Amino acid sequence: MSELRYLAGFGNQFESEAVPGALPVGRNSPQRPPLGLYAELLSGSAFTAPRAENRRTWMYRRQPSVRAGAYEPLPHVYWKTGAAAGVAAPPDPLRWHPIEVPAAPLDFIDGLRTIAVNGDADAQTGIAVHLVLANRSMDRAFVNADGEMLLVPQQGALTITTELGVLQAAPGEIVLLPRGLAFKVALAGPARCYVCENYGAPLRLPELGPIGSNGLANARDFLAPVAAFEVDPQRTQIVKKFGGRLWRTEAPVSPFDVVAWHGNLVPFKYDTARFMTIGSISFDHPDPSIFTVLTSPSDTPGTANCDFVIFPPRWLVMEDTFRPPWYHRNLMSEFMGLVHGQYDAKPEGFRPGGMSLHNGMVPHGPDAEAFERASQAELVPQKLDDTLAFMFETRWRLRPTEYAMTAAALDRRYADCWATLVDRFHTDA
């Protein structure tokens, strides 16, 4: 499958056509688009947004998306939206062991379980954190009108068909699906996937500041699909998330009938192995913001609605430094997942497929074993390998859902990992 290289600065325009001549030249919406197609615009920003922030894509399709029919409610007891959908939870560190994929048939929609929420989708602030546990491919389409969706596969590969083409993603890669774009997910077997549903400003590359022009995630490594369409589009059920609820309709045609497109509002995937890690080569730690892949800014400069941060393989060479993450309490709330390997601050209790939540001002840090080991370690150059953890970090408190707080996977003894830390104070010179 060929793919376009996509510069994720979002100011660039890209185009793709599945049939030569399908793209009109010089006009976005000519009186008669080529090949008898319909012109349709998908806007991801206000029309008058600054040019550098303006996101939109023109699609040239066999049938316009207005041919969808009337929607009816689709119950989903596990998908929650907004802070009000969370439950009261104490200011404790929270951790969940991996949740197994059920044996019952579940596609991407049915298998979604909301873990934590904040913000308000209608006010376009905040996020929701989900876990998808699925074992069968979708035979329907999904459209999220509330926010964009960042997918972090942990088990099993995903084949994601969108209106603009097809993306394939395996653990170690991520996929960002814009708000309002139809997609479906096919599986080759059981799959576990973390999801950040972002209601705020669209995710983008962070500014680099003193780092300069190179480092972190490089724009050239973000890939978008080439145009592709279903040759024989069939009647399709479309599920839409709108106003915090799911709705469904039986559309007479498939939404995957776009023959050509051009614009800068596109889905993309990114291989985290291409992240250029920055670190200290003398002593101490830079702040973990150096691991930011994508950011959704808020109305407060420097304080994100959501940051997507990864902890990939890297060298540690700092001298006279406690190398794992230090004990800390942060303004930002941190939801963490582990894709594979071992996380250096929690060598035993945090397993691939697991999750943790440390809300704002909730203290956390390395467990007692990690502290003892790092305090006594010989500080030679050390390679952290075969590891990939990530965080969804947000300025607002994340409220866990009832599903999360009643799950058997909730580690009710998480705090015990610090119980053997002792008072080491002494007055010896």
N, C-alpha and C positions, 0 to 999 in steps of 0.2 A: 504494500500500500504506500503510494507516494504521498508526501505531505509538504505543505508550504512552510518555509521558515517565517516566523511571525515575530516582529519587533514589538515587545509588550509595552512600549512607551505610549501606545494607543493614539499617537498622532499620525501614524502612517496608514495609508490605504492599501488594501490588498484585494485581489480579484481571482476568481476561479470559475471555469466553465466546464461542465461535463460533456457538452456538445459544442464543437466549434461554431462560432457565430451567434451563440446564445446571449452574449453580453452586448447591450446596446453601446454605441460609441457616441460620446459627446452629450448624451442626455440620460438622466436617471429614469425618467418616466415618459418615454416617447408615446405618441398617440397610438402607435401599433408596435409594441415590443417585438423583437425578433422571434421567429419560430412559433408565433401565436401564444407566447407566454404572457403571464400577468406580472406587472411590477408591484412589489410590496416592500414597504420600508419598516424596519424594526429599529426603534430609537431607544438607546440605553441612557440617554441624558435629555435634559430639556433642549428644545431647539436653539435657545439662545445661550447655552453654555459656552464658555470660552473655547476657542478653536482647539486648543491643546487637550481639553477635557471632553470635547464633543464626540460621542460614540453613536454610531449608527451603521446599519448595513442594508443595502438594497438587495432584494432577492427577486429572481425572475423564475416564476414557478408555473406549474401546469394548472393549478387551481388556487385561488386565494384562500387564506386561512379563515375568512368569514364563513366559509362552508363548513361550519362545525356543529350546527344544531343547538338546541336548548340544553343547558346544563342542569343536573340534579345533584343533590348532596350525596357524597360518598363517605360514609363513616370510616374513621380511622382513629382508634382509641389511643394509639401510641405516638402519633405525630402532634407535637405541641408547638405553639407559637407565642412569643412574648413573655415578659417577666411574670405576668399574672398567671401563666400556666404552670409555674413552678410551685414547689411546696416549701414550707418553712424548714430550714436546715440550720444546725448550729454552726458556729465559726470553727469547725474542725477540718483538718485535712481529710480528704476523702479519696479512696482508691477502690477500683474494681478489678477483679481478676478477669481474664478473658471469658467472654460469653460465647458458648458454642453455637454454631449454626443449627437451628432446629431441623428435625426430619420432615416436618410438614412443608408442603410446597409453598415457597415464598419468593415472589419476584422483588425487584428493587423497591417498589412502593410498599408492598405488604410487609417486607422485612425491615422497614425503617423503624427505629426506636429512638425517640428523643431522650437525651441524657441530661441536658442542661439548657436553660434559656435565659435571656435578658432582653431588654429593649422593647420595641414596639414596631411591628412590620409596617403598620399604616403611617407611623411617624418616620419611617425609614432610618431607624437607629437600632443598633444591637445585632445580636446573632442568636442562632440556635445551634447546639452541638448534637449531632445524631450519630448513631451506630446502625449500619445496615447489615443485616444477617440474611443472606439470600441464597437460594439454591436452584433457581430456574430463571430463564430469560424472560424478558417482558414481551408480551404480544400486544401491548398497548403503548401509547405515547404519553409523556408527561410534560407539563408546562408549569413552571414556577413563576407566578406573577408577583410573588412577595419579595423575592431576593435571588441573588446568584448563589450557585452551589459549588463549593470547593470539595472535590472528592480525593480522599487519601486511601487508596486500596491497601489492605494489610494481608489478606489471604485471597488468592485467586485473581486471575486476570479479568479485565472488563473490556468489552467491545461496545463502544458508545456511538450509536447512530444519532446524528443531529440533523437539523434542517440543512446545515451547510456541508455535511459530509461525515465521515466516520473517523473516530479516534480509538486507538487501542492502548490500554494502560495496565501495567502490572505493578505489584508492590515495589515501591521505590520511586514510582512516578506519581504525579498528581494531575488532576484535570479540573479546569475551571469552566463552568457552564453559565453563560450570561442569563440574567433575568429575562424571562419571556420567551426563551428559545425552546422549541420542542425537542425532546430526545427520548431514546429508549436504551436500555442496558441489556446486553446479552452476556451470558456466563458460560464457561466451560466446565464448571463444577461449583461446589460450595464456595461462597465468597463472604468475606468480612471487610467492611469499608467504613472508615471514619468520614463524616461529612460536616462541614461548616456551612450553614445557611446564613448568608450575609445580607441583612436588610439595609445596611448603611451604604456609604460611598463605595463604588466598585473597587475591588482589590487592584492594586497596581504595584509596580516596582518601587521600593523605597528610594528616597534621595540618598546619595552617597556622601555628601558633605566632605570632610577632610580625607576620606578614603580616596577620593578622586574618581577618575572616569572608569576604572576597572575594579571589579570585585563583586562578591556576593552572587546573585543570580544574573547571568548575562542575557540581555534581551534576545540575542540571536538564537538562544537555545529553546525558546518557546515555539512550539509547533502547532499550526492550525490545519484543519482538514482541507482536502480538495473537494470540489463540488461532486456530489453523487446523488442519484435519485433512484427511487424504486421504479423499475420498468413497468410493472403492472400494479399500481397502487390500489390497495383494497380498502374496503370500509374498515375504519379503525376507531377503537375506543380511545378517547383523549381524556386524561385526568389532568385537572388544573388546580393548583393551589392558589387561592385567591382570598385575601382577607383572613388568613389563618385557618381556613377550612379547605377540604378537598371537595372537588366537584367533578362530575363525569358527564360525557356525552358520547353518542355514537355518531361519529362524523362519516359522511358518505365517501370521503376520500382520505388518503393517508397524508399527514403533514410532511412526509419526507419525499417531496416532489419538486424540490428546488433544483433547477437545471444549471443555474449560474448565479453568482453573487459578487458583490464588491462592497468594501467598507472596512471598518476597524472594530466592529462589535462582533467578535468571533469566539467560539470555544477554543481552548488550547490545552495542550499537555506539556509537562515539564519533567525531565528526568533529574531527580535530586542529586544524582551522582555527578552532575555537571556544575554543582554549586561551588564557587570559589571561596573557601573558608578563610576568614581572617582571624588572627589570634595574636597573643603576646609572644615575643621572642626574647623577653628579658625577665620580668617578674609580674606578679599579679594577673588579674583577669580584666579584659575589657568587658563592658556590660554585655549581657546576652543579646542585645539588639543587633550585634554584629552577625547574628544568624538569621536575620529577617529575610525571607524570600519575597513575600508580598505584604502589602499593608493597605488597610481601608482607613483613611484619615477621618477624624471627627472635626467638629467645629472648634476644637482646642488644638492649636498647632503643637505637634510633637506628642500628642496623647491620642492613641489610635482607637477607633471604633473596634478594629480587629487587626492584629498582626498574625501572620502565619510564619512560624519560626521552626527551623529544623536543627537537629544536632547530629550531623553526619560523621563519617569517619574523619579523623584529623590527628595531627601530631600535637603533643603537649611537651613543651620544652622549657617552661618557666622555671626559674631558679628561686629558691627560698619561698615557695608558694604552695599553699594547700590547693591542689589541682582540681578536685571535684568542685561542683557548685557550692558556694559557701551557704551558711544558714542565713535566711533572709525573710523579710516581710515586705511585700511590694504593694504599691498602689494598684497596679494592674492585677486582674484575675487570670489565672493560668489553668487551662485545660490541656493535659498532656496525654499523648498516646505513644505506643512503641510499635513500630512496624516490624523490626527484626533485631536480633542480637540482644545486647545487654546495655542497660543505661548505667553509666558509671557511678551515679549517686545512689542507686538502689540495685545492687548487684544480684539480689535474690528475689525480693518480693514483687518486683515490677516486671511482668512477663509480656512477650509480644502478643498483641491483641488486647492488652489491658488498658486501663485509663486511670487518670488521677485528676482531682480538682483541688486547687489551692486558691481560694478566693482572696480578694484584696485584704491585706494586713493579717492573713492567716500564716503563722510561721511554719517554715518547712526547710528542708535541706537534706544532706546525706544521712543515711541511716547509721547506726552505731558501728556496724561492720565496716562500711565505707570510710567512716571517720578514722577508725583505728588504723586501717590499712594505709590510707593516704597520709596520715600523720607520721607514720614510721617508714614510708617508702623512700628508697634511694631515688633522688631526683635526676634520673637519666632521661634522655629523650624517649618518649613513650608514644606508641601509635595506638590510638583507639580505633579498632577495625571491626568490621562486621557489626555495625550498629546504625540504627536510624530511629531516633525519637523525634517528636515534633510537639509544638504547642500552638493552640489557638489562644491568643492573649488579647484581653479586652478590657477597656476602661471601666466597664460596669460589672457589678456583681453577677455571677452566674448562679441561677437558682436551679438546683437539681429537680428533676421530675419525680412524680410518685413511682414510676417504673424504675428509675435509677435507685431510689432510696429503699425500695422493697426487693430489689433483685438479690437472688442468692449469691451473685458474684460480688456484692458489696463486701469489702474487707473490713469487718467490724473490729479487727485488731490491728489496723494499720498503725496507730500511734505507738504500738509496742516496739516498733523498729527503732525508736529513740529511747526506750525505757532504761537501757543499760548505760547511757551516757552519765558520767559521774562528775562531781566537782573536782577539778584538778588544780584549784587555786593553791599557790604556795608563796611564801615570802622569802625563799632562799634566793640569794643573789645569783 
